[in-house]
Amino acid sequence: MDLKIAQYGSMTLEYDADALCWYCELPVENASMGGTVICPACDCGHHRDGRRWTYAEMLVRYKNFARHRCAAILTMEASHA
C-alpha cells in the first residue's frame, strides 16, 4: 500500500494512491480537487491522455461511481450497526 498525504486547507488526509478511482477504476495516484477517491483526470471529465469523455463513457463512469458510493455507504452503515 502506497500511502500519500493530501492537504485540503487546514485538513490533512492520508490516502492510498493505489486505490482505484471510483470513476475510471484505475489507481488514483494523486489526490484531486474532488478528494482522494477520484483521480485528477476523472475529476476534470477526461481520460488520462487528455481526451474528453464521450457521452457513453460518462454514463459508464457515473454508473461506476454510484456503485462505489453505494458500497461505501453500506459499509459505513454496517460498521455503525
N, CA, C and O atoms as a Maestro MAE file, in Angstrom:
{
 s_m_m2io_version
 :::
 2.0.0
}

f_m_ct {
 s_m_title
 :::
 protein
 m_atom[324] {
  # First column is atom index #
  i_m_mmod_type
  r_m_x_coord
  r_m_y_coord
  r_m_z_coord
  i_m_residue_number
  s_m_chain_name
  s_m_pdb_residue_name
  s_m_pdb_atom_name
  i_m_atomic_number
  :::
  1 25 0.848 -1.175 0.000 1 A "MET " " N  " 7
  2 3 0.000 0.000 0.000 1 A "MET " " CA " 6
  3 2 0.896 1.241 0.000 1 A "MET " " C  " 6
  4 15 1.780 1.377 0.845 1 A "MET " " O  " 8
  5 25 0.662 2.127 -0.940 2 A "ASP " " N  " 7
  6 3 1.442 3.346 -1.103 2 A "ASP " " CA " 6
  7 2 0.652 4.519 -0.525 2 A "ASP " " C  " 6
  8 15 -0.205 5.080 -1.209 2 A "ASP " " O  " 8
  9 25 0.931 4.897 0.731 3 A "LEU " " N  " 7
  10 3 0.183 5.974 1.367 3 A "LEU " " CA " 6
  11 2 0.797 7.325 1.032 3 A "LEU " " C  " 6
  12 15 2.015 7.494 1.070 3 A "LEU " " O  " 8
  13 25 -0.058 8.279 0.706 4 A "LYS " " N  " 7
  14 3 0.361 9.639 0.419 4 A "LYS " " CA " 6
  15 2 -0.442 10.592 1.290 4 A "LYS " " C  " 6
  16 15 -1.447 10.212 1.891 4 A "LYS " " O  " 8
  17 25 0.016 11.829 1.346 5 A "ILE " " N  " 7
  18 3 -0.637 12.871 2.141 5 A "ILE " " CA " 6
  19 2 -1.279 13.876 1.190 5 A "ILE " " C  " 6
  20 15 -0.655 14.300 0.217 5 A "ILE " " O  " 8
  21 25 -2.521 14.257 1.470 6 A "ALA " " N  " 7
  22 3 -3.208 15.309 0.710 6 A "ALA " " CA " 6
  23 2 -3.571 16.420 1.685 6 A "ALA " " C  " 6
  24 15 -4.039 16.155 2.792 6 A "ALA " " O  " 8
  25 25 -3.356 17.649 1.275 7 A "GLN " " N  " 7
  26 3 -3.652 18.813 2.105 7 A "GLN " " CA " 6
  27 2 -4.828 19.568 1.504 7 A "GLN " " C  " 6
  28 15 -4.762 19.998 0.353 7 A "GLN " " O  " 8
  29 25 -5.895 19.732 2.260 8 A "TYR " " N  " 7
  30 3 -7.077 20.495 1.847 8 A "TYR " " CA " 6
  31 2 -7.288 21.597 2.874 8 A "TYR " " C  " 6
  32 15 -7.942 21.381 3.894 8 A "TYR " " O  " 8
  33 25 -6.738 22.774 2.612 9 A "GLY " " N  " 7
  34 3 -6.805 23.865 3.590 9 A "GLY " " CA " 6
  35 2 -6.086 23.454 4.856 9 A "GLY " " C  " 6
  36 15 -4.900 23.125 4.822 9 A "GLY " " O  " 8
  37 25 -6.794 23.471 5.972 10 A "SER " " N  " 7
  38 3 -6.174 23.083 7.242 10 A "SER " " CA " 6
  39 2 -6.303 21.586 7.521 10 A "SER " " C  " 6
  40 15 -5.792 21.095 8.528 10 A "SER " " O  " 8
  41 25 -6.981 20.865 6.636 11 A "MET " " N  " 7
  42 3 -7.192 19.429 6.826 11 A "MET " " CA " 6
  43 2 -6.129 18.629 6.068 11 A "MET " " C  " 6
  44 15 -5.859 18.897 4.897 11 A "MET " " O  " 8
  45 25 -5.535 17.657 6.737 12 A "THR " " N  " 7
  46 3 -4.548 16.769 6.130 12 A "THR " " CA " 6
  47 2 -5.107 15.357 6.120 12 A "THR " " C  " 6
  48 15 -5.543 14.846 7.152 12 A "THR " " O  " 8
  49 25 -5.092 14.727 4.945 13 A "LEU " " N  " 7
  50 3 -5.597 13.365 4.802 13 A "LEU " " CA " 6
  51 2 -4.499 12.449 4.308 13 A "LEU " " C  " 6
  52 15 -3.670 12.843 3.487 13 A "LEU " " O  " 8
  53 25 -4.495 11.234 4.805 14 A "GLU " " N  " 7
  54 3 -3.601 10.206 4.298 14 A "GLU " " CA " 6
  55 2 -4.447 9.286 3.429 14 A "GLU " " C  " 6
  56 15 -5.537 8.885 3.836 14 A "GLU " " O  " 8
  57 25 -3.964 8.948 2.245 15 A "TYR " " N  " 7
  58 3 -4.756 8.112 1.341 15 A "TYR " " CA " 6
  59 2 -3.874 7.118 0.616 15 A "TYR " " C  " 6
  60 15 -2.660 7.293 0.513 15 A "TYR " " O  " 8
  61 25 -4.508 6.071 0.116 16 A "ASP " " N  " 7
  62 3 -3.829 5.011 -0.623 16 A "ASP " " CA " 6
  63 2 -3.799 5.389 -2.104 16 A "ASP " " C  " 6
  64 15 -4.840 5.387 -2.762 16 A "ASP " " O  " 8
  65 25 -2.641 5.708 -2.623 17 A "ALA " " N  " 7
  66 3 -2.509 6.117 -4.029 17 A "ALA " " CA " 6
  67 2 -2.767 4.960 -4.991 17 A "ALA " " C  " 6
  68 15 -2.991 5.182 -6.180 17 A "ALA " " O  " 8
  69 25 -2.736 3.730 -4.487 18 A "ASP " " N  " 7
  70 3 -3.001 2.562 -5.325 18 A "ASP " " CA " 6
  71 2 -4.486 2.199 -5.359 18 A "ASP " " C  " 6
  72 15 -4.895 1.327 -6.126 18 A "ASP " " O  " 8
  73 25 -5.294 2.865 -4.527 19 A "ALA " " N  " 7
  74 3 -6.737 2.595 -4.522 19 A "ALA " " CA " 6
  75 2 -7.317 2.996 -5.879 19 A "ALA " " C  " 6
  76 15 -6.801 3.894 -6.544 19 A "ALA " " O  " 8
  77 25 -8.380 2.327 -6.275 20 A "LEU " " N  " 7
  78 3 -8.957 2.577 -7.593 20 A "LEU " " CA " 6
  79 2 -9.886 3.784 -7.578 20 A "LEU " " C  " 6
  80 15 -10.662 3.979 -6.643 20 A "LEU " " O  " 8
  81 25 -9.791 4.583 -8.624 21 A "CYS " " N  " 7
  82 3 -10.674 5.723 -8.821 21 A "CYS " " CA " 6
  83 2 -12.108 5.224 -8.947 21 A "CYS " " C  " 6
  84 15 -12.362 4.220 -9.613 21 A "CYS " " O  " 8
  85 25 -13.042 5.920 -8.314 22 A "TRP " " N  " 7
  86 3 -14.440 5.491 -8.354 22 A "TRP " " CA " 6
  87 2 -15.050 5.670 -9.733 22 A "TRP " " C  " 6
  88 15 -16.088 5.076 -10.021 22 A "TRP " " O  " 8
  89 25 -14.434 6.474 -10.595 23 A "TYR " " N  " 7
  90 3 -14.965 6.668 -11.945 23 A "TYR " " CA " 6
  91 2 -14.326 5.711 -12.961 23 A "TYR " " C  " 6
  92 15 -15.026 4.911 -13.582 23 A "TYR " " O  " 8
  93 25 -12.996 5.790 -13.131 24 A "CYS " " N  " 7
  94 3 -12.340 5.013 -14.199 24 A "CYS " " CA " 6
  95 2 -11.800 3.672 -13.727 24 A "CYS " " C  " 6
  96 15 -11.447 2.825 -14.547 24 A "CYS " " O  " 8
  97 25 -11.731 3.470 -12.414 25 A "GLU " " N  " 7
  98 3 -11.250 2.234 -11.805 25 A "GLU " " CA " 6
  99 2 -9.784 1.936 -12.113 25 A "GLU " " C  " 6
  100 15 -9.371 0.777 -12.163 25 A "GLU " " O  " 8
  101 25 -9.001 3.004 -12.318 26 A "LEU " " N  " 7
  102 3 -7.547 2.917 -12.397 26 A "LEU " " CA " 6
  103 2 -6.991 3.483 -11.094 26 A "LEU " " C  " 6
  104 15 -7.703 4.209 -10.399 26 A "LEU " " O  " 8
  105 25 -5.722 3.170 -10.733 27 A "PRO " " N  " 7
  106 3 -5.176 3.714 -9.484 27 A "PRO " " CA " 6
  107 2 -5.265 5.246 -9.451 27 A "PRO " " C  " 6
  108 15 -4.981 5.918 -10.443 27 A "PRO " " O  " 8
  109 25 -5.661 5.779 -8.298 28 A "VAL " " N  " 7
  110 3 -5.843 7.225 -8.141 28 A "VAL " " CA " 6
  111 2 -4.543 7.982 -8.387 28 A "VAL " " C  " 6
  112 15 -4.559 9.013 -9.059 28 A "VAL " " O  " 8
  113 25 -3.435 7.508 -7.870 29 A "GLU " " N  " 7
  114 3 -2.091 8.071 -7.997 29 A "GLU " " CA " 6
  115 2 -1.919 9.406 -7.286 29 A "GLU " " C  " 6
  116 15 -0.950 9.574 -6.546 29 A "GLU " " O  " 8
  117 25 -2.823 10.361 -7.484 30 A "ASN " " N  " 7
  118 3 -2.738 11.674 -6.830 30 A "ASN " " CA " 6
  119 2 -4.129 12.123 -6.411 30 A "ASN " " C  " 6
  120 15 -5.122 11.783 -7.054 30 A "ASN " " O  " 8
  121 25 -4.193 12.887 -5.332 31 A "ALA " " N  " 7
  122 3 -5.468 13.446 -4.896 31 A "ALA " " CA " 6
  123 2 -5.914 14.509 -5.889 31 A "ALA " " C  " 6
  124 15 -5.093 15.137 -6.557 31 A "ALA " " O  " 8
  125 25 -7.215 14.700 -5.975 32 A "SER " " N  " 7
  126 3 -7.753 15.704 -6.891 32 A "SER " " CA " 6
  127 2 -8.564 16.727 -6.105 32 A "SER " " C  " 6
  128 15 -8.670 16.640 -4.882 32 A "SER " " O  " 8
  129 25 -9.130 17.688 -6.810 33 A "MET " " N  " 7
  130 3 -9.995 18.675 -6.161 33 A "MET " " CA " 6
  131 2 -11.191 17.997 -5.521 33 A "MET " " C  " 6
  132 15 -11.713 18.473 -4.513 33 A "MET " " O  " 8
  133 25 -11.636 16.871 -6.112 34 A "GLY " " N  " 7
  134 3 -12.799 16.150 -5.613 34 A "GLY " " CA " 6
  135 2 -12.506 15.232 -4.444 34 A "GLY " " C  " 6
  136 15 -13.425 14.637 -3.881 34 A "GLY " " O  " 8
  137 25 -11.259 15.106 -4.073 35 A "GLY " " N  " 7
  138 3 -10.906 14.260 -2.936 35 A "GLY " " CA " 6
  139 2 -9.923 13.178 -3.303 35 A "GLY " " C  " 6
  140 15 -9.223 13.266 -4.311 35 A "GLY " " O  " 8
  141 25 -9.879 12.161 -2.476 36 A "THR " " N  " 7
  142 3 -8.864 11.112 -2.627 36 A "THR " " CA " 6
  143 2 -9.404 9.830 -3.239 36 A "THR " " C  " 6
  144 15 -8.657 8.861 -3.374 36 A "THR " " O  " 8
  145 25 -10.680 9.794 -3.614 37 A "VAL " " N  " 7
  146 3 -11.242 8.597 -4.239 37 A "VAL " " CA " 6
  147 2 -11.470 8.793 -5.735 37 A "VAL " " C  " 6
  148 15 -11.953 7.890 -6.417 37 A "VAL " " O  " 8
  149 25 -11.122 9.974 -6.241 38 A "ILE " " N  " 7
  150 3 -11.291 10.301 -7.658 38 A "ILE " " CA " 6
  151 2 -9.950 10.778 -8.197 38 A "ILE " " C  " 6
  152 15 -9.312 11.640 -7.592 38 A "ILE " " O  " 8
  153 25 -9.514 10.227 -9.334 39 A "CYS " " N  " 7
  154 3 -8.238 10.670 -9.911 39 A "CYS " " CA " 6
  155 2 -8.424 12.070 -10.520 39 A "CYS " " C  " 6
  156 15 -9.541 12.442 -10.880 39 A "CYS " " O  " 8
  157 25 -7.344 12.840 -10.635 40 A "PRO " " N  " 7
  158 3 -7.447 14.197 -11.184 40 A "PRO " " CA " 6
  159 2 -8.051 14.242 -12.589 40 A "PRO " " C  " 6
  160 15 -8.789 15.175 -12.905 40 A "PRO " " O  " 8
  161 25 -7.755 13.264 -13.431 41 A "ALA " " N  " 7
  162 3 -8.297 13.269 -14.794 41 A "ALA " " CA " 6
  163 2 -9.822 13.141 -14.770 41 A "ALA " " C  " 6
  164 15 -10.522 13.906 -15.434 41 A "ALA " " O  " 8
  165 25 -10.331 12.183 -14.012 42 A "CYS " " N  " 7
  166 3 -11.781 11.991 -13.943 42 A "CYS " " CA " 6
  167 2 -12.464 13.179 -13.280 42 A "CYS " " C  " 6
  168 15 -13.593 13.523 -13.629 42 A "CYS " " O  " 8
  169 25 -11.786 13.802 -12.328 43 A "ASP " " N  " 7
  170 3 -12.342 14.969 -11.667 43 A "ASP " " CA " 6
  171 2 -12.604 16.095 -12.672 43 A "ASP " " C  " 6
  172 15 -13.496 16.921 -12.475 43 A "ASP " " O  " 8
  173 25 -11.817 16.115 -13.747 44 A "CYS " " N  " 7
  174 3 -11.977 17.130 -14.802 44 A "CYS " " CA " 6
  175 2 -12.759 16.595 -16.005 44 A "CYS " " C  " 6
  176 15 -12.949 17.320 -16.981 44 A "CYS " " O  " 8
  177 25 -13.215 15.341 -15.952 45 A "GLY " " N  " 7
  178 3 -14.051 14.785 -17.010 45 A "GLY " " CA " 6
  179 2 -13.313 14.386 -18.270 45 A "GLY " " C  " 6
  180 15 -13.852 14.495 -19.372 45 A "GLY " " O  " 8
  181 25 -12.067 13.919 -18.113 46 A "HIS " " N  " 7
  182 3 -11.345 13.442 -19.291 46 A "HIS " " CA " 6
  183 2 -10.477 12.240 -18.964 46 A "HIS " " C  " 6
  184 15 -10.242 11.916 -17.800 46 A "HIS " " O  " 8
  185 25 -10.006 11.588 -20.017 47 A "HIS " " N  " 7
  186 3 -9.098 10.451 -19.869 47 A "HIS " " CA " 6
  187 2 -7.719 10.959 -19.466 47 A "HIS " " C  " 6
  188 15 -7.431 12.151 -19.571 47 A "HIS " " O  " 8
  189 25 -6.880 10.056 -19.009 48 A "ARG " " N  " 7
  190 3 -5.540 10.461 -18.581 48 A "ARG " " CA " 6
  191 2 -4.661 10.932 -19.736 48 A "ARG " " C  " 6
  192 15 -3.657 11.608 -19.514 48 A "ARG " " O  " 8
  193 25 -5.029 10.583 -20.957 49 A "ASP " " N  " 7
  194 3 -4.263 11.076 -22.111 49 A "ASP " " CA " 6
  195 2 -4.792 12.423 -22.613 49 A "ASP " " C  " 6
  196 15 -4.296 12.947 -23.610 49 A "ASP " " O  " 8
  197 25 -5.796 12.985 -21.930 50 A "GLY " " N  " 7
  198 3 -6.302 14.303 -22.277 50 A "GLY " " CA " 6
  199 2 -7.596 14.321 -23.089 50 A "GLY " " C  " 6
  200 15 -8.244 15.362 -23.187 50 A "GLY " " O  " 8
  201 25 -7.983 13.175 -23.678 51 A "ARG " " N  " 7
  202 3 -9.234 13.143 -24.445 51 A "ARG " " CA " 6
  203 2 -10.417 13.326 -23.515 51 A "ARG " " C  " 6
  204 15 -10.428 12.789 -22.407 51 A "ARG " " O  " 8
  205 25 -11.417 14.082 -23.958 52 A "ARG " " N  " 7
  206 3 -12.638 14.275 -23.178 52 A "ARG " " CA " 6
  207 2 -13.482 12.999 -23.230 52 A "ARG " " C  " 6
  208 15 -13.418 12.244 -24.199 52 A "ARG " " O  " 8
  209 25 -14.268 12.769 -22.186 53 A "TRP " " N  " 7
  210 3 -15.176 11.632 -22.182 53 A "TRP " " CA " 6
  211 2 -16.258 11.824 -23.244 53 A "TRP " " C  " 6
  212 15 -16.725 12.939 -23.478 53 A "TRP " " O  " 8
  213 25 -16.646 10.728 -23.876 54 A "THR " " N  " 7
  214 3 -17.842 10.767 -24.721 54 A "THR " " CA " 6
  215 2 -19.053 10.642 -23.791 54 A "THR " " C  " 6
  216 15 -18.902 10.339 -22.607 54 A "THR " " O  " 8
  217 25 -20.233 10.871 -24.321 55 A "TYR " " N  " 7
  218 3 -21.438 10.751 -23.506 55 A "TYR " " CA " 6
  219 2 -21.587 9.328 -22.962 55 A "TYR " " C  " 6
  220 15 -21.943 9.141 -21.798 55 A "TYR " " O  " 8
  221 25 -21.317 8.336 -23.794 56 A "ALA " " N  " 7
  222 3 -21.429 6.933 -23.365 56 A "ALA " " CA " 6
  223 2 -20.413 6.616 -22.267 56 A "ALA " " C  " 6
  224 15 -20.735 5.924 -21.302 56 A "ALA " " O  " 8
  225 25 -19.192 7.121 -22.415 57 A "GLU " " N  " 7
  226 3 -18.168 6.896 -21.382 57 A "GLU " " CA " 6
  227 2 -18.567 7.568 -20.076 57 A "GLU " " C  " 6
  228 15 -18.341 7.023 -18.996 57 A "GLU " " O  " 8
  229 25 -19.160 8.751 -20.178 58 A "MET " " N  " 7
  230 3 -19.613 9.453 -18.989 58 A "MET " " CA " 6
  231 2 -20.660 8.622 -18.242 58 A "MET " " C  " 6
  232 15 -20.614 8.529 -17.015 58 A "MET " " O  " 8
  233 25 -21.593 8.025 -18.966 59 A "LEU " " N  " 7
  234 3 -22.626 7.210 -18.321 59 A "LEU " " CA " 6
  235 2 -22.021 6.007 -17.601 59 A "LEU " " C  " 6
  236 15 -22.439 5.671 -16.493 59 A "LEU " " O  " 8
  237 25 -21.033 5.356 -18.231 60 A "VAL " " N  " 7
  238 3 -20.354 4.211 -17.606 60 A "VAL " " CA " 6
  239 2 -19.632 4.660 -16.342 60 A "VAL " " C  " 6
  240 15 -19.693 3.983 -15.315 60 A "VAL " " O  " 8
  241 25 -18.956 5.790 -16.415 61 A "ARG " " N  " 7
  242 3 -18.204 6.274 -15.254 61 A "ARG " " CA " 6
  243 2 -19.135 6.679 -14.109 61 A "ARG " " C  " 6
  244 15 -18.830 6.418 -12.946 61 A "ARG " " O  " 8
  245 25 -20.255 7.307 -14.423 62 A "TYR " " N  " 7
  246 3 -21.212 7.662 -13.369 62 A "TYR " " CA " 6
  247 2 -21.809 6.406 -12.740 62 A "TYR " " C  " 6
  248 15 -22.085 6.384 -11.541 62 A "TYR " " O  " 8
  249 25 -22.009 5.368 -13.536 63 A "LYS " " N  " 7
  250 3 -22.505 4.097 -13.000 63 A "LYS " " CA " 6
  251 2 -21.458 3.496 -12.053 63 A "LYS " " C  " 6
  252 15 -21.804 3.011 -10.975 63 A "LYS " " O  " 8
  253 25 -20.175 3.527 -12.453 64 A "ASN " " N  " 7
  254 3 -19.095 3.039 -11.588 64 A "ASN " " CA " 6
  255 2 -19.081 3.811 -10.271 64 A "ASN " " C  " 6
  256 15 -18.987 3.220 -9.195 64 A "ASN " " O  " 8
  257 25 -19.176 5.149 -10.368 65 A "PHE " " N  " 7
  258 3 -19.145 5.995 -9.182 65 A "PHE " " CA " 6
  259 2 -20.301 5.646 -8.249 65 A "PHE " " C  " 6
  260 15 -20.108 5.516 -7.040 65 A "PHE " " O  " 8
  261 25 -21.493 5.496 -8.805 66 A "ALA " " N  " 7
  262 3 -22.669 5.176 -7.993 66 A "ALA " " CA " 6
  263 2 -22.495 3.839 -7.281 66 A "ALA " " C  " 6
  264 15 -22.866 3.700 -6.115 66 A "ALA " " O  " 8
  265 25 -21.932 2.858 -7.979 67 A "ARG " " N  " 7
  266 3 -21.713 1.545 -7.372 67 A "ARG " " CA " 6
  267 2 -20.738 1.648 -6.197 67 A "ARG " " C  " 6
  268 15 -20.990 1.082 -5.133 67 A "ARG " " O  " 8
  269 25 -19.627 2.366 -6.383 68 A "HIS " " N  " 7
  270 3 -18.643 2.522 -5.310 68 A "HIS " " CA " 6
  271 2 -19.214 3.326 -4.146 68 A "HIS " " C  " 6
  272 15 -18.967 2.999 -2.985 68 A "HIS " " O  " 8
  273 25 -19.975 4.372 -4.451 69 A "ARG " " N  " 7
  274 3 -20.561 5.210 -3.409 69 A "ARG " " CA " 6
  275 2 -21.566 4.410 -2.578 69 A "ARG " " C  " 6
  276 15 -21.574 4.514 -1.351 69 A "ARG " " O  " 8
  277 25 -22.402 3.622 -3.228 70 A "CYS " " N  " 7
  278 3 -23.372 2.778 -2.503 70 A "CYS " " CA " 6
  279 2 -22.654 1.771 -1.615 70 A "CYS " " C  " 6
  280 15 -23.069 1.537 -0.480 70 A "CYS " " O  " 8
  281 25 -21.586 1.177 -2.122 71 A "ALA " " N  " 7
  282 3 -20.817 0.203 -1.330 71 A "ALA " " CA " 6
  283 2 -20.207 0.885 -0.109 71 A "ALA " " C  " 6
  284 15 -20.189 0.307 0.978 71 A "ALA " " O  " 8
  285 25 -19.709 2.103 -0.277 72 A "ALA " " N  " 7
  286 3 -19.115 2.829 0.847 72 A "ALA " " CA " 6
  287 2 -20.166 3.153 1.900 72 A "ALA " " C  " 6
  288 15 -19.905 3.033 3.097 72 A "ALA " " O  " 8
  289 25 -21.345 3.559 1.464 73 A "ILE " " N  " 7
  290 3 -22.433 3.875 2.402 73 A "ILE " " CA " 6
  291 2 -22.864 2.627 3.157 73 A "ILE " " C  " 6
  292 15 -23.052 2.674 4.372 73 A "ILE " " O  " 8
  293 25 -23.022 1.512 2.451 74 A "LEU " " N  " 7
  294 3 -23.426 0.276 3.114 74 A "LEU " " CA " 6
  295 2 -22.378 -0.203 4.099 74 A "LEU " " C  " 6
  296 15 -22.716 -0.699 5.173 74 A "LEU " " O  " 8
  297 25 -21.106 -0.060 3.745 75 A "THR " " N  " 7
  298 3 -20.012 -0.445 4.649 75 A "THR " " CA " 6
  299 2 -20.035 0.425 5.900 75 A "THR " " C  " 6
  300 15 -19.860 -0.067 7.015 75 A "THR " " O  " 8
  301 25 -20.256 1.737 5.699 76 A "MET " " N  " 7
  302 3 -20.301 2.665 6.822 76 A "MET " " CA " 6
  303 2 -21.494 2.344 7.734 76 A "MET " " C  " 6
  304 15 -21.356 2.354 8.957 76 A "MET " " O  " 8
  305 25 -22.643 2.063 7.153 77 A "GLU " " N  " 7
  306 3 -23.824 1.728 7.957 77 A "GLU " " CA " 6
  307 2 -23.618 0.420 8.726 77 A "GLU " " C  " 6
  308 15 -24.022 0.303 9.883 77 A "GLU " " O  " 8
  309 25 -22.989 -0.556 8.079 78 A "ALA " " N  " 7
  310 3 -22.754 -1.854 8.737 78 A "ALA " " CA " 6
  311 2 -21.804 -1.702 9.923 78 A "ALA " " C  " 6
  312 15 -21.961 -2.390 10.931 78 A "ALA " " O  " 8
  313 25 -20.825 -0.810 9.811 79 A "SER " " N  " 7
  314 3 -19.860 -0.638 10.892 79 A "SER " " CA " 6
  315 2 -20.461 0.101 12.077 79 A "SER " " C  " 6
  316 15 -19.927 0.032 13.183 79 A "SER " " O  " 8
  317 25 -21.581 0.816 11.857 80 A "HIS " " N  " 7
  318 3 -22.239 1.539 12.950 80 A "HIS " " CA " 6
  319 2 -23.416 0.773 13.519 80 A "HIS " " C  " 6
  320 15 -24.062 1.237 14.460 80 A "HIS " " O  " 8
  321 25 -23.705 -0.392 12.961 81 A "ALA " " N  " 7
  322 3 -24.866 -1.167 13.436 81 A "ALA " " CA " 6
  323 2 -24.543 -1.936 14.693 81 A "ALA " " C  " 6
  324 15 -25.403 -2.638 15.225 81 A "ALA " " O  " 8
  :::
 }
 m_bond[323] {
  # First column is bond index #
  i_m_from
  i_m_to
  i_m_order
  :::
  1 1 2 1
  2 2 3 1
  3 3 4 2
  4 3 5 1
  5 5 6 1
  6 6 7 1
  7 7 8 2
  8 7 9 1
  9 9 10 1
  10 10 11 1
  11 11 12 2
  12 11 13 1
  13 13 14 1
  14 14 15 1
  15 15 16 2
  16 15 17 1
  17 17 18 1
  18 18 19 1
  19 19 20 2
  20 19 21 1
  21 21 22 1
  22 22 23 1
  23 23 24 2
  24 23 25 1
  25 25 26 1
  26 26 27 1
  27 27 28 2
  28 27 29 1
  29 29 30 1
  30 30 31 1
  31 31 32 2
  32 31 33 1
  33 33 34 1
  34 34 35 1
  35 35 36 2
  36 35 37 1
  37 37 38 1
  38 38 39 1
  39 39 40 2
  40 39 41 1
  41 41 42 1
  42 42 43 1
  43 43 44 2
  44 43 45 1
  45 45 46 1
  46 46 47 1
  47 47 48 2
  48 47 49 1
  49 49 50 1
  50 50 51 1
  51 51 52 2
  52 51 53 1
  53 53 54 1
  54 54 55 1
  55 55 56 2
  56 55 57 1
  57 57 58 1
  58 58 59 1
  59 59 60 2
  60 59 61 1
  61 61 62 1
  62 62 63 1
  63 63 64 2
  64 63 65 1
  65 65 66 1
  66 66 67 1
  67 67 68 2
  68 67 69 1
  69 69 70 1
  70 70 71 1
  71 71 72 2
  72 71 73 1
  73 73 74 1
  74 74 75 1
  75 75 76 2
  76 75 77 1
  77 77 78 1
  78 78 79 1
  79 79 80 2
  80 79 81 1
  81 81 82 1
  82 82 83 1
  83 83 84 2
  84 83 85 1
  85 85 86 1
  86 86 87 1
  87 87 88 2
  88 87 89 1
  89 89 90 1
  90 90 91 1
  91 91 92 2
  92 91 93 1
  93 93 94 1
  94 94 95 1
  95 95 96 2
  96 95 97 1
  97 97 98 1
  98 98 99 1
  99 99 100 2
  100 99 101 1
  101 101 102 1
  102 102 103 1
  103 103 104 2
  104 103 105 1
  105 105 106 1
  106 106 107 1
  107 107 108 2
  108 107 109 1
  109 109 110 1
  110 110 111 1
  111 111 112 2
  112 111 113 1
  113 113 114 1
  114 114 115 1
  115 115 116 2
  116 115 117 1
  117 117 118 1
  118 118 119 1
  119 119 120 2
  120 119 121 1
  121 121 122 1
  122 122 123 1
  123 123 124 2
  124 123 125 1
  125 125 126 1
  126 126 127 1
  127 127 128 2
  128 127 129 1
  129 129 130 1
  130 130 131 1
  131 131 132 2
  132 131 133 1
  133 133 134 1
  134 134 135 1
  135 135 136 2
  136 135 137 1
  137 137 138 1
  138 138 139 1
  139 139 140 2
  140 139 141 1
  141 141 142 1
  142 142 143 1
  143 143 144 2
  144 143 145 1
  145 145 146 1
  146 146 147 1
  147 147 148 2
  148 147 149 1
  149 149 150 1
  150 150 151 1
  151 151 152 2
  152 151 153 1
  153 153 154 1
  154 154 155 1
  155 155 156 2
  156 155 157 1
  157 157 158 1
  158 158 159 1
  159 159 160 2
  160 159 161 1
  161 161 162 1
  162 162 163 1
  163 163 164 2
  164 163 165 1
  165 165 166 1
  166 166 167 1
  167 167 168 2
  168 167 169 1
  169 169 170 1
  170 170 171 1
  171 171 172 2
  172 171 173 1
  173 173 174 1
  174 174 175 1
  175 175 176 2
  176 175 177 1
  177 177 178 1
  178 178 179 1
  179 179 180 2
  180 179 181 1
  181 181 182 1
  182 182 183 1
  183 183 184 2
  184 183 185 1
  185 185 186 1
  186 186 187 1
  187 187 188 2
  188 187 189 1
  189 189 190 1
  190 190 191 1
  191 191 192 2
  192 191 193 1
  193 193 194 1
  194 194 195 1
  195 195 196 2
  196 195 197 1
  197 197 198 1
  198 198 199 1
  199 199 200 2
  200 199 201 1
  201 201 202 1
  202 202 203 1
  203 203 204 2
  204 203 205 1
  205 205 206 1
  206 206 207 1
  207 207 208 2
  208 207 209 1
  209 209 210 1
  210 210 211 1
  211 211 212 2
  212 211 213 1
  213 213 214 1
  214 214 215 1
  215 215 216 2
  216 215 217 1
  217 217 218 1
  218 218 219 1
  219 219 220 2
  220 219 221 1
  221 221 222 1
  222 222 223 1
  223 223 224 2
  224 223 225 1
  225 225 226 1
  226 226 227 1
  227 227 228 2
  228 227 229 1
  229 229 230 1
  230 230 231 1
  231 231 232 2
  232 231 233 1
  233 233 234 1
  234 234 235 1
  235 235 236 2
  236 235 237 1
  237 237 238 1
  238 238 239 1
  239 239 240 2
  240 239 241 1
  241 241 242 1
  242 242 243 1
  243 243 244 2
  244 243 245 1
  245 245 246 1
  246 246 247 1
  247 247 248 2
  248 247 249 1
  249 249 250 1
  250 250 251 1
  251 251 252 2
  252 251 253 1
  253 253 254 1
  254 254 255 1
  255 255 256 2
  256 255 257 1
  257 257 258 1
  258 258 259 1
  259 259 260 2
  260 259 261 1
  261 261 262 1
  262 262 263 1
  263 263 264 2
  264 263 265 1
  265 265 266 1
  266 266 267 1
  267 267 268 2
  268 267 269 1
  269 269 270 1
  270 270 271 1
  271 271 272 2
  272 271 273 1
  273 273 274 1
  274 274 275 1
  275 275 276 2
  276 275 277 1
  277 277 278 1
  278 278 279 1
  279 279 280 2
  280 279 281 1
  281 281 282 1
  282 282 283 1
  283 283 284 2
  284 283 285 1
  285 285 286 1
  286 286 287 1
  287 287 288 2
  288 287 289 1
  289 289 290 1
  290 290 291 1
  291 291 292 2
  292 291 293 1
  293 293 294 1
  294 294 295 1
  295 295 296 2
  296 295 297 1
  297 297 298 1
  298 298 299 1
  299 299 300 2
  300 299 301 1
  301 301 302 1
  302 302 303 1
  303 303 304 2
  304 303 305 1
  305 305 306 1
  306 306 307 1
  307 307 308 2
  308 307 309 1
  309 309 310 1
  310 310 311 1
  311 311 312 2
  312 311 313 1
  313 313 314 1
  314 314 315 1
  315 315 316 2
  316 315 317 1
  317 317 318 1
  318 318 319 1
  319 319 320 2
  320 319 321 1
  321 321 322 1
  322 322 323 1
  323 323 324 2
  :::
 }
}
